[in-house]
Amino acid sequence: MNTRDYANVIIERTLDRGSWEQIRWLFGRYDRQEISNWVRQYGYRRLNERAFHYWRWLLGITEYRVPPWEQANDI
């Protein structure tokens, strides 16, 4: 399996449900910046709420992408 081709799925599944051993493998395979970028762009929708907030905190992410349909409308 080519871990480059499936990076989005591998990162998602490992951050959401991986063991500590699998998470260590993930950070050894992909650099921290790539994982942080994934959390910023996709984490809000693809991780469960607890995992998303945990990884945001651990990686120091303050800004992230929220889909337009989930943003509050100013009326």
C-alpha positions as CSV (number, residue, x, y, z in Angstrom):
1,M,0.0,0.0,0.0
2,N,1.3,3.5,-0.9
3,T,0.9,5.6,2.3
4,R,1.1,8.8,0.2
5,D,-2.0,7.9,-1.9
6,Y,-4.0,7.2,1.2
7,A,-2.6,9.9,3.6
8,N,-6.0,11.5,4.2
9,V,-7.6,8.3,5.3
10,I,-4.6,7.1,7.3
11,I,-4.4,10.4,9.2
12,E,-8.1,10.5,9.9
13,R,-8.4,7.0,11.2
14,T,-5.3,7.1,13.2
15,L,-6.0,10.4,14.9
16,D,-9.6,9.4,15.6
17,R,-9.2,5.8,16.7
18,G,-5.5,4.9,16.8
19,S,-3.6,3.4,19.7
20,W,-0.5,5.3,21.0
21,E,1.7,2.9,19.1
22,Q,-0.2,3.8,15.9
23,I,-0.1,7.5,16.6
24,R,3.7,7.3,17.1
25,W,3.9,5.5,13.7
26,L,1.8,8.2,12.1
27,F,4.1,11.0,13.4
28,G,7.1,9.0,12.2
29,R,5.6,8.6,8.7
30,Y,4.2,12.1,8.1
31,D,5.7,15.3,9.4
32,R,3.9,17.3,12.1
33,Q,3.1,20.2,9.6
34,E,1.3,17.8,7.3
35,I,-0.8,16.4,10.1
36,S,-1.5,19.9,11.4
37,N,-2.6,21.0,8.0
38,W,-4.9,18.0,7.8
39,V,-6.5,18.8,11.2
40,R,-7.0,22.5,10.1
41,Q,-8.6,21.6,6.8
42,Y,-10.6,18.4,7.5
43,G,-10.6,17.7,11.3
44,Y,-13.7,19.6,12.1
45,R,-15.8,17.3,9.9
46,R,-13.9,14.0,10.0
47,L,-12.9,13.6,13.6
48,N,-15.2,13.1,16.5
49,E,-15.5,16.3,18.6
50,R,-13.3,15.2,21.5
51,A,-10.5,14.0,19.2
52,F,-10.7,17.2,17.1
53,H,-10.3,19.4,20.2
54,Y,-7.6,17.3,21.6
55,W,-5.5,17.4,18.4
56,R,-6.1,21.1,18.0
57,W,-4.8,21.7,21.5
58,L,-1.8,19.3,21.2
59,L,-0.8,20.7,17.8
60,G,-1.4,24.4,18.8
61,I,-4.0,25.0,16.1
62,T,-6.2,28.1,16.7
63,E,-7.6,28.6,13.3
64,Y,-9.4,25.9,11.3
65,R,-11.8,25.4,8.5
66,V,-15.6,25.2,9.3
67,P,-17.8,24.3,6.3
68,P,-20.0,27.3,5.2
69,W,-23.2,25.5,6.0
70,E,-22.2,25.1,9.6
71,Q,-21.1,28.7,10.2
72,A,-23.4,31.0,12.0
73,N,-25.3,33.4,9.8
74,D,-25.3,37.1,10.9
75,I,-28.9,38.2,10.5
